[in-house]
Amino acid sequence: MQFQITDIRFDCSLNEDGWDESDQIATEEKLAEEYIGQVWEADDEDDLIEEITCATGWCILSIDYRIILN
């Protein structure tokens, strides 16, 4: 199935020195801008989340998408 991302929120929080809330917010916004509109091939929603998580290295807090019918 093909999924087009319509909205996505990532959890970019880290407990590391030099990483603060502004870094977190900036990263979350940049990732959202990059991934909204993209089309992904996946078996189902769980597979979609796993694919995007693996591609970005960040956990997904929420995701909205539309299924593209052929």
Protein Blocks (a to p, Z undefined) as FASTA:
>chain_A
ZZddfbdcddfbdcdehiafklmmmmmmmmmmmmgopacddfblmlmmmmmmmmnopacf
bdcdddddZZ
